[in-house]
Amino acid sequence: MSTTGADRGATRAGTARTGAGDSDAGPAGATRAEICVVACAEAWRGDGEILAAAMGTCSILGARLARLTFEPGLLTTDGGALLTAEPVPIGAPAGPAEGWMPFRDHLWLVQNGRRHVMMGASQIDRYGNTNISAIGAWERPASQLLGVRGAPGNTICNPTSYWIPRHSTRVFVPEVDTASGVGTDRAARLGPRASRFHDLRRVVTDLGVFDFRAPDGSMRLVSLHPGVDAGEVAAATGFAIHGLAEPAEPAGPAEPGTGGEVPRTRMPTGEELRLIREVLDPGGLRDREVRA
């Protein structure tokens, strides 16, 4: 398993600070959706000047929030082919554009690792193999989905994270029905040509944050969102997650997966809440994606 970029701080999605002068202890009253937005934003911490490609409301908000706070060098788009001069609210016109990015240029960034994508998945297993193609046997699937789309190239060529709005056993399965995105086990079996740039960074769900830095490359707990306990996550997952144990209260900044106190996903700061609520998503679309 490649660890490119994975060692930029084990607490990036858990207890990392948002910037000079900001406190990690955000104000009370943040919704679960807003906590998820901040957790998604943290996936891009330390990335620098690369394209942030996000799919899903909270992940799009997370990328734009990261650019407005601790990652000003991120490139963000209007959801299409325009690079925006400033992050815009979801659904709003692009406004001033920094440039035009046709699909051929987008694919160049993918192939050269200058993009960090946060995708969705219909199924994901313990090693990060994901399915967006079909549910059921390949020969006669019960449901046909999108197809593999860009998942193989994304997972082999550039950093990849996942945003799952509803953590459940329907999504987190022991084995995917069809492997669209490449997990750590498959990348290792395929050899250096597949594993050289393979870099699964984060899985953010409505219950917590996870990575694939367990000793065997399987999914590991990074943090639980405030108000979520280990039993809730275990019941919603079709396999054992490395490091998942009932945390003591209050949770401390323990290293993920060490068996100590499990870190809690940090709360949004007051400034982050203002940006989410007043600038990026004044219509509250985030709360339609993540239940309270």
N, C-alpha and C positions, 0 to 999 in steps of 0.2 A: 504493500500500500504506500502510495506517495504521501509524504507529509508536507509537500510544498505549501507554504502559507499557513499550515495548521498550527505551527508552533509560535504564532504571533501573539500568544497570550491565551492561556486556557480559560481566562475569565472574560473574553471579549463579549460573550452573550450573557454573562451573568452579572458580574460586579464591576465591570470596567467603568471608568468615569467618562462623562460626556464632553468634557472640555474644561478649560481654565475657568475657575470661578463657579462651576456648577456643582451642586451637591447630588450624590447618588440617591439620597433619601428624598424622593419626590413627594408632593403633597398628597394627602388622602383624597379619595374620590375619583381616582383614575379607574376607568373601566377595563375589563379584561381585554377588549379590543385595543385600547391604547397601550396597554402593557405589551401586547403582541406586536404592535407597530414598532415600539422601541426595540423589542427583541429582534425583529427583522432588520432594523437599522443597524444593530450591532454586528450583524453578519458581514457588513461592508467595512467595519472599522479596520484601518490599517491598509486598505486596498490601494489608496492613492488614485492616480489618474487613469482609471479604466472605465469601461462602460458598465453601468449597473442596469442589468436587464431583469425586470421584475414582472411576475405574473400573479395576479390576485390583488385585491384592494389593499390589504394590510402590508403586503410586500412592496407594492408600488409606493405607498405612503412611507414605508420604512426607508426605501432608497432615497426618496426626496428629502426626508427628515435628516438622514445621514449627511446629505450634501449641504443642507442648511446649517448643520451644527459642526460635527467633528470631522467630516470628510469633504471639504469644499472642492477638492480636485475631481470628484466623481463626475462622469458624464451621464446625464440623464436625458431622456427623450420625452416627447409628448405622447408616447405609446405607439407612435408611427415612425416616420422617417426624418423627423426634425429633432436636432439636438437643441435643447432649450437653454437659453441664457440663464434663467433662474427656474427652479422647480415650480410647477404650476399646480393649482388645485385639480383634483381628479375631475375629468369631464370638461374642464375649461379649455379655451383655445390656447395654443402653444405660446402666444405672445412673442416677444423678441427671440429669434432663433440664432444659435451660434453656428449652425451649419446644417447641411442636408446629408443624411446617411442612407443612401439606397441599400437595398438588401445585399447587393454584392459586397459592399463595404462592411456591412454588419457581419457577414460570413467570414470576411478576412479577419476581423477581430476575434471571432470564435476560434478559427484555426490557429491564430497566433497567441491565444491565451490572454488577450487584452480585454476580457469581459468576464464578469462574475454574474451568473444567472441564478435567480431564485425561482424555481419551477414549482408546479403542483404535481401531484401523483394520485392516481386512483388506487394503487397498491404500492407498498414499500416494505421490504423485508429487513431482517436484522443486519444485513451487510450493505444495505443501501441500493440494492437493485430495485428499480421502479418500473411500474407498468402503467402506460397510458394507451395501450393498444386494444386489449380485449379481455373480458372476464370469462373464465371457463376454459375448456380445452381448446387449443388452437384450431383443431380440425372442425369443431362445431361450437363456437363460443356462445355463451348465453347473452352477452352484450358486446357489441362492437363499439370501440371508442375512437380516439383520434388517429391511431396508428403510431408508429415510433416517432414520427416527426423529427425534431432536432435533438432528441434525448441522447442517442449514442454519441454524436459529435460533441454535445455540450459536456457530457460526463468525462470524455476522454481528452478533450482539448483545453477546457478552461475550468476555473473554479465553479463549483455547482453547489447550491444550497436548495432546500425545499421548504415551502410554506404549506402547511396542512391545517385548514381552518377548523376541522372537526376530527380530533384524535379518537379513533375507534378501531375495533378489531376488523372491520371491513377494509380499512386502509392498511393497518399495520399487521401484516400477515406473515406466517412462517415461511412461505415461499410464494413469490409472485407467479401468476399464471403465465405471463409473457414478460420477458426482460426487455424493456425499452431503454431505460437508463442503466448504465453499467455500475455495479456495486464493487466494493473492495475485493471480494473473493473472485469475481469474474476477471477484474482487471489484473489481479495477481496471476491467475491461470493463463491469461492471454499473453503475458510476458511484457518486456520493456516497451514494446511499441504501443501497448494500451495503457500501461501503468505509469509511464514516465511523467505525464502531466495530469494524471488522474488525481483529483483533489476535491473530495466531498467535504464541505466545510461545516454546514449546520443543517439541522432540521428544526424548524420552529413550528409548534402547534399551539392550539388554544389551551394546552395543559402545561407545556414546558419547552425546554430547549435541549437538543441532543446533538451529538457528533458521532464520529466513527473512529475514535481514538482508543477503543478498548484494545488490549493486547492482541486479540485475534482479528482486529479490524471490524468488529461488530459495533452495533449502536451502543452508545454510552450516554448516561444522563449527565447533562451540564448544569441545568437548573430547573426547578419547579416554579411555576408562576405563583404569586401570593394567593393563598386560599386553596391551593391544590395539594393533596397528599399523595404519597407514594402508592397507596392502595388504589386510588382512582386511576392513576396512570397504568398500573399493572393490569387492572381489569379491562382497560381499553386497548391493550396491546396483545397481539397474538404470539408473542415470544418474550423471552426474558431480556431485559435491558440491563446492561452492565452498570453496576454502581447504584441501582435503584433500591433504596432502603428508606424506611420511614425516618425523616430528618428530625433532629431535636429542634425545639423552639426556644429562642429565635434562631433561625438558620444562620450559620457563619460562613465566612469566605473560604471554605475548604476546597482543596483541589478536587475537581470532578472525578468520581469513580474510585476514590481512595477509601471509602467506607466510613469516612467521618461525617460531620454535619453536611447536609446537602445544601448548596447555595440556592437562594431564591433569586429569580429573575428580578433585576432592579426595577424600581418604580420610575416612571417618567419624571423628569424635573418640571418645575413650573414653566420654564421657557419652552420645553418640548411640548407640554400640553397646550400652551398657547398656539404654537405653530401648527399642531395637529388640528385643533378645534377651530382656529380663526383663519389660518392661511391655507392649509393643505386639504382639509376635509370639513368645511363649514356645514356641508349637508349631512354629515353623520353617516356616510356610506359604510364606514368601518364597522358600525354596530349591526349592520345587516349581515355582515360576513361572519362575525363572531358573536355568539349569544352571550348575554350578560351573565 
